[in-house]
Structure formats: C-alpha cells, structure tokens
Amino acid sequence: MIGEIVSIGTELLLGQITNTNARFLAQMLAELGIDAYFQQVVGDNRGRLEDAIRLALSRSDLVVTSGGLGPTEDDLTKEVVCEVLGVPLIEDRDLGRSIVQVLDRHGAPVFAAAVSKQSMVPEGATVLPNPVGTAPGLLVEASGRLVALLPGPPAEFESIARLHLLPALRDRLEAGGPVGVQGADGGEGADGGARHGRQYLFTRVVKLCAIGEPAVEDAVRDLIHSSNPTVAPLVAVGETHLRVTAKAADADQARDLVDRTVRVIEERLGEYIFGYDADSLAKAVGALLKAKGLSLAVAESLTGGLVGHLLTDVPGSSDYFDRDVVAYSNRAKTEVLGVSPETIARHGAVSEETAREMATGVRRMSGADVGVALTGIAGPGGGTPEKPVGLVYIAVARSVTGRETSGLDVSCHRVIFSGERWLVKRRAAHRALTLLWRLLQA
C-alpha cells in the first residue's frame, strides 16, 4: 500500500508552527509497512487544496489529511474531499449531540452554526471519535482509495491516529489491504507492480556519540549499500544515528534481518553506541550514574540550565541527580559556587580556571560524587580574537580511588562551536553529556 500525507494550514507554509503531525504519521505508516512516497503541505485555499487532494488520489492508495476540520469558514477539508470524491455531506445528529456534550463539559459556549458545520460528515464515512476535542476524524473509501481526515491540533491528531486510525489500517492490511492504484489503462499502478498483500517493516535506530558522521559512514559503508535491510545515516546535534530498516513477508523475518545488521554495527562501532530508538544520551548517562551508585551536580553559565533540563527529562533522574546551579553572572559564580574573584579577574569568566573552580564548587556545596560545569560565549556578541564566539569550557570534577592514588580528579575540555546562539547552547550541553558518558564508562 502506498500512503500520502497532506498537511493543511497556511500557518505551516508560513513557518509559524512545526509540522509535527506529518512526522508522527510518517513514523506510524512506516511501522505498518505502508510506503509513504509523498507529502504535501497546502494552505487554506479551496482551489489549491482541491489540486493537492486530486494529485494525492492519483498516485496513492491511502491519503491522510491533517487540519481544516474546525468550525470556521476557512476549514474546508471535508467539503473539498467530498467534492473531489463525488460524495455528499450529510448531517450526523448523534455526532452533533456529542459535540455539544464536549462543549458543555468544558464550559465552552455552544454556537449552533459551528456545531452544525462539524456535524456534517461524508456519506458512508466512518466517524473516528475525538477524545480531546470536538472535531472527529473521518474515514472515507471511494474508488478503491482510502481517505482519512484528521484534525490539525497535534494532541487531537495523535490521539485519533493511535486509538482509531492505526487499528483500522492494521485490520485492512491483515485482511489483504485495499485495491491498488489503477493506471489510466486499467492496469497496474505507475510503479509497475500490483500492491496486494502485506509487507512487514521493522526499523531500529542505532544511536552513537563521540564520533563524527564521516567516520561512522566509513565504518559501515558496505551496509549502507545494502538494499534489504537498508542502513541510512542520520545526524542530530552531537550525535550520529543509523536507521536500519527491513521489509519481509513475515514480521519475525523482518526483525531478524534488522537484528543481524545491528549486531554487525555493534561489532564495529560498539564503543560509541549509547542507545537505540527512543533512547537519549541523558538517559544513558543516568543509567551509568545509577549503576555505579554515583550522584551528580551541575553548574551552568552559558547553557542556562539546559543540561539540567535534559537530565531531569528522564523519569527516575532523582535517583542520581542532586542539583543544577545556574550561575550566570560573575557574582553568582563567586557567591554561590565559591569561584575566586581573583581567578575571574585574572583569567576571565570564560576560562579553564573558572570552569574548574565551578565544577569543584558545585561538587563541594552539594556533596555529589561528580560535578560538571560549563562556561562560554554563546554569542552573537561578546567574542574577541582570543576568545571567539562559540568558545566553551566544560569541566568535570570527580573523586577517584585507586590502589596508589585517591583524591579529586578535575578535567577540563576546551571547544569552539559554530552556529547561532541557541545552537551553541545545545551543542555545549550535548558535549557535556558526551564527556560525562565517556568518563563514566572508563
């Protein structure tokens, strides 16, 4: 089955909001083994929306729309889809009553015209109830195509997709799937093959850090050239991901194909792998801290609490994370963390010496086993030839105990990041976690 996503809303075209619905749906379709070859984004314009729907139906078995199902005049999706499919809109009185109940429950005013508009559904459509809003999803089948209409707000879109659309699509695929797209001559689709039967797709993402994309690609170049499973490098801030995807007629076979390739990747790059799929580097750091029975405290200047946010975004982080001190000003560094005023006067707030004292200070004041500190110049101003924008110092203070030595080890790393202010901050926070992850593995 070939699927297509049509996202509707002028705000998407203007870049005012991020199209998270398309990302969510693309992942869902991939998990089902539905090939999503195309995505479209179109504004709230009847003519252009009609063109987009006709184009999608000309080349895809399944079309899923996002947005344009609200009660206002510029919500046109139902009307345009029905016009293209040649299906009339009819009133669903039960749906109207349920919309009024939702509005009453939330203490919202009831406007008869708005309720009436949202109560109209394509004749023969399956209503997909909305558990968090008033606009329901709709499933319409016509001329061998399946069209799913979902509301635009992400919470509503994702809830309906998970609760209703996903099971409906899975049932159809298990039953053999809908009829494939027919060419103008009544033959097979434009891809040259009939699209009947179920293809199972399984994907796993291998996540690496402390190694760049070119080095990762060089290590798995032969795997990247494979056709099944496919191996695709993906880049995130400070990380390289390898997406391994296989298709097979049997779900277990697809999983086995992926697992075998992942084992090869692990043999070649295992020292850089911190997790898989939804794992985060902060989660990997937390797991190491918990396994070793260590506590952590952080002192942040340029990142303004971002490292602490990433660490505490992991459930259970209170088991190992003690505190995060945002010491942005020089006074805060001296009064709270105990950084010497002479150190700042002689070397500057952005220096190895200051970073070291911040790390030891936050460790001392908290009693944590490990202290991490960051100071730098995020920009766009404030740089000098000696200390350019993007310069960051990251220090780690930790107790070490060996057969011959015992005491405090403080390491400091100097790095210069490029990019806008927000990107420098993100890169610095991620580098701190990477350094911590590598140290904890030793």
N, C-alpha and C positions, 0 to 999 in steps of 0.2 A: 504494500500500500504506500502511496506517495501522499504526503501531507504538506499543507502550506499554511503559513501564519499571516494573517492580515491584521495589522495593528492600526487602529483608527483613532485619530485625535490630532488636531492642529498643534497642541502643546508638545506632542512628540516630535513633530517636524521642526518646531522652534527650539528644541533642546531644553525646554523648561522642566521636563521630567525625564527620568531614565526609563527605558522600556524594559522593565524587569519581567513583565508578563511574557514577552517573547522568549527571554532566556529560560524562564521556568517551563514554558510549554515545550520548547525545543528539547530540553532535557527529558521531559516526560515522554514525548514521542520517541526519542531515541531509546529509552528504556523498553518501550513496547515493540521496538523493531520497525517503526514507521519511518520511512525516509523523508525528511523534510528538506527538499531541494531548494525551496524558495521561501523568502519572507518579503512582505511588503509593508510599508508604512504610508498611510494616506490621511490627509486632513479631513475636516468635517465639511466636505463639499460633495453634494449629491452626484454630480457628473463624474468626478474623479473617483469617488467611491464605487460607482457602478462599473467603471472601467477596470478597477482593481479586482472586483469580485468576478467579473466575466473572465479576466485573464487567469485568475486562480482556478476557476472551474474548468478552464480549457486544458489545464495541464496537471491537475491534481485530483486524487480520489477523495481526499479529506481536506476541507477548508475550515480553519478555526479563526473566527474573528474576535477581536478584543476591543471593547469600547463601543460607544454610540447606542447604548440601550437605556439611557436615562429618560427622565420625563420632560426634557426641554426640546425646543424646536430643532436644535442642531444635532439631536440624537436621531440619526437617520438609518442606522444599520438594518433594523428589521424591515423597514419599508423598502430599502434598496434591494436587499436579498430576496424579498418576496417578488419584487418586480422582475428581477433577473431570472428567478426560477419559475415565474408564472404561477405563483401560489398566492391565494388571497389571505389577507389578515382577518382574523375573526376574534371576537371578544371571549375571553375566558373568565367567567364570572367568579369561579372559585379562586382563581388567581387574584382577581380584584379584591375579594374579601380578605385574602391572606395578606395582601399589601397593606390594606387598612389596619389590620391587626398589628402588623410590624410597626407602622407609624404610631399607633395608639400606645404600643408598649414603650416606645422611645419618647413619648410626649411630643411628637412632631405634628405640625398642622397637616390636615388632610385636604388636599386640593383635588376636586373631582376630576378636572381635566388631566392632571398629572397621573392620577390613578388609572383613569381610562386609557391613557396612552400606553402605560406599562402593562395593562391587562390584555392588550392586543397581541396575539401570537399567530405565527403562520399555521394555516390549516394543516392538521395532521402532525404537527410538531410535538415532540416530547419535551415537557417542561422540566428543567433541571433546577430544583429549589435552591434558593439563595439563603444560606444560614446566617448571613451577617448584613444583608441589605435588602432592598426592595426589588431590584431588577433581577429576574430569574435568568438562568441560562436556557438555551433552546437548542434542540437537536432536530434538524430537518433533513429528510432524504428525498432527493428528486433526481431523476435521470441517471441513476447509478452513482450519484455523488452524495457525500455526506457533509453537511454544513453544520458546524457548531458555533453558536453565537453566545459569547460570554461577556459579562460587564467588564469595564475597564479598571476600576479600583483594585489594586493588587490583592487586598485581603479577600474581596469577593471573588475575583478571578481564580485565585489559587484554591479557595475552599470548594467552589463548584467543580473545578477541574479534578481535584483529588477525590471528592465524595461521589461525583456523578459521571463526569466525562470519562475519567480513567477506567472505571468498571465497565461502562458501556462500550468503549473501544476494545477493551480486553475481551469481552464476551463476543464481539463481532469477529475479532481475529481468531479466537478459538473455534468459532463456527465456520471459518473459511474466509471471512473478510468480504467486503462489498465488491461489486463488479469493477474491474479496472477501467481506466480511461480508454475510450474508443477513439480511434483516429477518424478522420473525415470519411475514409472509405469503409468504415465499419470494421476495420481490422484491429490489430493490437495497438497499444499506446505508442507514443512517439519515441519511447526508449527502446522499441523493437522487441519487447517481451511482454507476455501476459503476466499480470501481477496478482496471481492467485496463490493461496496457501500462506502459511505462517513462517516467517523468518525470525528467529530469536536473536536478539542482540544483547551482548553483555559488554560492559565497559568498566575499566578500572583506571584510576588516575594515580600514578606514582609521583610523589612529591619529594623534591630534592632541594637542598640549600648548600651554601658554601662552595658552589661550583657553578660556572657560567654555562649559558646555553650552548656556545660552540663546543666546549669540552664534552658536554652531555651528548650532543648530536654526534660528535666524532666517535664516542664510545658505543653508540647504538645505530650507527649508520646503516648497517645491514638490515636491522629490524625495521627501520623507517621505510625501507624499500619493499617490505612485505605487503602483500595485498589482503591477507586474512590470517591473523589479525593485522590491523593497521596500527602503527605507532606514530603518534603526532606530538612533537614538542610544543609546549605552551609556556608562555612567560608571564609570571606575576612579579610583583615588586619583591626583589631579592630572592626569588625562587625560580626554579625551572620545573615544569610538570611534564610528564609523559603520559598521554592518554592512549591506553591500549584498548582496542575495540575489535570484537569478533562477531561474526554472524554465522549461524548454523541452523539447521532444521530442527535441532534439539537444544533445549536450554542448557542442559548439562554439558553438551559438547561445546557450546559457545563459551561457557565458563572455563572449561578445561583448556581451550585454546588460549584464552587470556592468561590463565594461571601459569601455563608453561612459558609464555613470553615474559611475564612478570618475574619469574624465577631467574631467567637469563639476565634481566636488567639488575636484579638484586646481586647476582654473582659479579657483575661488572662495576656496579655503582653503589653497592650496599652501604658504604661508609657515609654517603651523602643523603641517604633516604631517611626522612624524618616522619613520613606518614603516607597515608593513602586516602583517596576520595575526599571526604569532608574534613579530614584531619587538618589542624592548623599547627604552625610552629610553636605558638604559645601553649597549645595542648601538649606537644611533645616535650617542651621544656618543663611543664608542670609534672608530667609523668616521671621524668628523671628526678626532679626535686623530691617528689613523693616517695619514689623507690629508694632513694638514698637517705630519706629522713631529714632533709635539709629545708631550712626556711630562707625566704628571700625578701629583701627590701630594696626599693628603687628610689633614686634621686634624679629628677629630671629638670633640665633647664629648657633647652630649645624645643623639646618634644612636648612639653606642657601636659604631661600625664598620659600620653599616648601608649607608652609601654605598659603602664599600669592598667589602662583600659583593655589592651589586648590580653593581658594575663588574667584579669578578672572576668573576661568574657567567657572563660572556660568554667563550666559547672564544677564545683568542688575545689576551686582555687584557694578557698580559705584554709585548706589543709596545709598549705605551704607558703602562701603569700601573706606577708605581715603588713607592709605599708608602702605607700608611694608618696614621696615628698616632692612637690613641685616648687623648686627654689629658683624662681625666675630672675629675681633681682640679686645684685651683689650682697645687699643687706641680708636677704633671706639665706644666702649661701653661708654667710658668716654667723648670723644669729641662730639659725636652725640647725645647720649641718656642721658648724664649727670650722669652716674653712678659714684659714688665717687671712686677715686683711692684707698682710704683707705679701702673701702668695698672689693675691689678686692684683695688688699694686705692682708687683714686680713682673708677673707673667701674664696677667690678664685673666678675665673670667673664662675665656675660651683658650684653654691651655691644658697640657698634660698634667701639670702640677695641680691645677684646680680640680680637674676630673678625678684624680687620685684621692684628693682630700674629701671630695664629695662622696665617693664610694666608701671610704673608710668611715666617714662621718655618719652616713645613714646606717651603716652596719653597726656602728658603736651605739648610736642612740636607740636602735630597735632591738639590739641583741640578736639579730638574724645571723644565720650562718654565712650568707652571701649578700654582698651589697653591690649594686650596679648603678653607675652614674653616667649621665650624658650631658654634655655642654657643647655648644656650637653656634654657628651663624646660619640661620635659615634663609636670610635674605628677605626681599631683594636688595636691601641696603645693608650697610654696616661692615662690608668687606674692605680689606686692604690688600696690597700686594703680598704682604707677609701672611696675612690671614684672610684668604678669599671667602666669598660667599660659598656655602656648602661645606666648609671645614667643620668636622665633628670629632670630638674626643669621647671615647667610650671606655670607662674603667670598670674593672671587676675586682672586688676585694673579697677574699675568702680564706678561711682557715685551712691550713694544710698540716697533715700529720704523717710523718714517715718514720722509717727506722732510725734515720740520722738527723732529721730536721723536724721542727714543729714551730708553727707561728702563723703569721699573716702573709699571704701572697697577694700582691696587687699588680695587676697587669693593665696596660692602657693601650688602646688602639687608635691610631690617627687615620682618618679617611676623609676624602673630599667627594661630596656627592654633587651631581648636576641636577638641574631641573628647577621648577618653581618651588615656592616656599612649602606648600603642602607636600610636594613630592620629596623634598629634602627631609622633612619631618618623618614621613612614612619610611623612607629608606633608612634613616638613622635608627628608628625604633626597631625595624626588622633586623638590622645588622646587630643591634644589641642582643636580640633574642638568638640570632645565629651564633654569636660568640659565646653566649651562655650555654647554648646547646652543645657546642663543640667541647667546651671546658668540662661540662658535666659528664660527657661521655668518656673522658680520659680516665 
